Amino acid sequence: MARVKQRTPELRDRVVDVAVSTLCEDGMSGFTTRRVAERASTSVPAVYELFSDKDGLLRAVFFEGFRRLGAELVAIAETTDALADLRAVIPVFRRFCLDYPPLARVMFSRPFQDLDPDPEQLAAAPTVREILVGKVQRCIDAGMLAGDPADIAHVLLALAQGLAVQEAGRWLGTSADSVNRRWEVGVQAVLAGFRS
């Protein structure tokens, strides 16, 4: 297949999609600019022209991960029960982390030394944080939880990240029932700690 030479938005989108797929299929050790370029049917210089360097490509992957997770969270139907709506975020987050473990690691632990998004880049993709804080704020407004919404959102997210890592590593239990029970116990405990 002939390599695509145009540096178009379509090429940029394809390279980002291929980069995410490469990361998810080959892990961080297999993530190279050359491999991404080959799989996207373009050249390494084209990737560098689009993203400046490998760090720029990783930043694009970082933001694409948050865009995808944000789209899944936005798709959750809102009900009149604010607490149920907040709880509905957890299984979506859990499934995302289990379906895309290397991507989740890039998003939440930034394992690449040179990945340091600046404030402008972070502000470009705040939807996951905004969605979670917004759902917590609804619970506070309804008198179901008490505390700072950002603090509660961070604690809930930290719990979910930890449980997802434990589940992916098969440390959370040996049966689906035990794993699901530990998720439920953890989420219930955190939310109980913030009850008004």
C-alpha positions in Angstrom: 0.0 0.0 0.0 1.4 3.4 -1.0 2.2 5.7 1.9 -0.1 8.7 2.4 1.9 11.9 1.9 -0.7 14.6 2.7 -0.5 16.1 6.3 -4.3 16.5 6.6 -6.6 16.4 9.6 -7.7 13.0 8.4 -4.1 11.7 8.5 -3.7 13.2 12.0 -6.9 11.4 13.1 -5.8 8.2 11.6 -2.3 8.4 13.1 -3.9 9.0 16.6 -6.3 6.1 16.1 -3.4 3.8 15.1 -1.2 5.1 17.9 -4.0 4.2 20.4 -4.4 0.8 18.9 -0.7 0.2 18.8 -0.4 1.1 22.5 -3.3 -1.1 23.4 -2.0 -4.1 21.3 1.7 -3.8 21.9 2.0 -2.1 25.2 4.3 0.7 26.1 7.4 -1.2 25.2 6.1 -1.7 21.7 5.0 1.8 21.2 7.3 3.4 18.7 6.9 6.3 16.2 8.1 4.0 13.4 5.6 1.3 14.2 2.7 3.8 14.4 3.8 5.4 11.1 4.0 2.0 9.3 0.6 0.9 10.6 -0.9 4.3 9.6 0.7 3.9 6.1 2.7 7.1 6.4 6.2 8.1 7.2 8.0 8.9 10.5 8.7 12.4 9.2 5.0 12.9 8.5 4.2 11.8 12.1 6.9 14.3 13.4 5.5 17.0 11.2 2.0 16.4 12.7 3.1 16.0 16.3 6.6 17.5 16.5 8.1 14.4 18.2 7.2 11.2 20.0 6.2 13.2 23.0 3.7 15.1 20.9 2.2 11.9 19.7 2.0 10.6 23.3 0.2 13.8 24.3 -2.3 13.2 21.4 -2.9 9.7 22.7 -3.3 11.0 26.2 -6.0 13.5 25.1 -7.6 10.9 22.8 -8.0 8.6 25.7 -9.8 11.2 27.8 -11.9 12.2 24.8 -13.0 8.5 24.4 -13.7 8.1 28.1 -15.5 11.4 28.2 -17.8 10.3 25.3 -18.7 7.1 27.2 -19.4 9.1 30.3 -21.6 11.6 28.5 -23.6 8.8 27.0 -24.8 7.7 30.5 -28.5 8.7 30.8 -29.2 11.2 33.5 -32.1 10.3 35.9 -33.7 12.0 38.8 -31.6 10.1 41.3 -28.3 12.0 41.6 -26.5 9.3 43.6 -27.5 6.5 41.2 -26.2 8.7 38.3 -22.9 9.1 40.2 -22.6 5.4 40.8 -23.3 4.8 37.1 -20.0 6.3 36.3 -18.0 3.6 38.1 -18.9 0.6 35.8 -18.2 2.7 32.7 -14.8 3.8 34.1 -14.1 0.2 35.2 -14.9 -1.2 31.7 -12.8 1.4 30.0 -9.7 0.7 32.2 -10.1 -3.1 31.7 -10.7 -2.8 27.9 -7.7 -0.4 27.4 -5.2 -1.0 30.2 -2.1 0.5 28.5 -4.2 3.6 27.5 -5.6 3.9 31.0 -2.0 3.8 32.3 -0.9 6.6 30.0 -4.0 8.6 31.0 -3.8 8.2 34.7 -0.2 7.5 35.6 1.7 9.2 32.8 4.4 6.5 32.6 6.4 8.3 29.9 9.0 10.6 31.5 8.5 13.4 28.9 4.7 13.5 29.0 3.9 16.6 30.9 0.8 18.3 29.4 0.8 22.0 30.0 -2.3 23.8 31.5 -3.6 24.8 28.1 -3.5 21.2 26.9 -5.1 20.0 30.1 -7.9 22.5 29.8 -8.6 21.3 26.2 -9.9 18.0 27.5 -11.4 18.5 30.9 -14.6 16.6 30.2 -14.0 13.5 32.4 -13.1 15.7 35.4 -16.1 18.0 34.7 -18.5 15.1 34.3 -17.4 13.5 37.6 -17.3 16.7 39.6 -20.7 17.7 38.1 -22.3 14.4 39.2 -20.8 14.8 42.7 -22.1 18.4 42.8 -25.6 17.1 42.0 -25.4 14.8 45.0 -24.3 17.6 47.2 -27.1 19.9 45.9 -29.6 17.1 46.6 -28.3 16.7 50.2 -27.0 13.2 49.5 -23.3 13.9 50.0 -21.4 16.6 51.9 -17.9 18.0 51.2 -15.9 19.6 48.4 -17.1 18.2 45.1 -13.5 18.1 43.6 -12.2 16.2 46.7 -15.0 13.7 46.5 -14.5 13.2 42.8 -10.7 12.7 43.3 -11.2 10.1 46.0 -13.8 8.2 44.0 -11.6 8.3 40.9 -8.6 7.1 43.0 -10.6 4.2 44.4 -11.8 3.3 40.9 -8.3 3.5 39.4 -6.9 1.3 42.2 -9.7 -1.3 41.9 -9.2 -1.4 38.1 -5.5 -2.0 38.5 -6.1 -4.7 41.1 -8.8 -6.3 38.9 -6.5 -6.2 35.8 -3.7 -7.8 37.9 -6.1 -10.5 39.1 -5.6 -9.4 42.7 -9.2 -8.5 43.4 -10.6 -12.0 43.6 -10.8 -15.3 41.9 -14.5 -15.1 40.9 -16.7 -12.5 39.2 -18.8 -12.5 42.3 -15.9 -11.7 44.6 -14.5 -9.0 42.3 -17.9 -7.4 41.9 -18.5 -7.5 45.6 -15.2 -5.7 46.3 -16.0 -3.0 43.8 -19.4 -2.5 45.5 -17.9 -2.5 49.0 -15.3 0.0 48.0 -17.7 2.4 46.3 -20.2 2.1 49.1 -17.5 2.8 51.7 -16.3 5.9 49.9 -19.8 7.3 49.4 -20.8 6.5 52.9 -17.8 8.5 54.1 -19.2 11.6 52.3 -22.9 11.2 53.3 -24.4 14.4 54.6 
